[in-house]
Amino acid sequence: MSFLMILRIALKALNRNKMRTALTMLGMIIGVAAVITMVALGTGASGAIVFLLAALAGMALNRTLTPRRAAPEERIPPAAAS
């Protein structure tokens, strides 16, 4: 089967099941919106907590998403590690 034939069959199936197609699209839209909202709320809450803790402690808090890698001079040579 060619790509155009497969596309034609798929479009016919979508056209015959309009309600199912609409509900599926609605579910996907709601799902994506929910994920975006949760990520935004988590990021905002994390920033607010860091801001409040910094204000309470009287100093700036640094947060990183990735672990800090040691500078070349801080790394242990393989011979000294064993």
Secondary structure, DSSP 4 states (H G I P E B T S, - for coil): --HHHHHHHHHHHHHHTHHHHHHHHHHHHHHHHHHHHHHHHHHHHHHHHHHHHHHHHTS-----SSPPPPPGGGSPPHHHH-
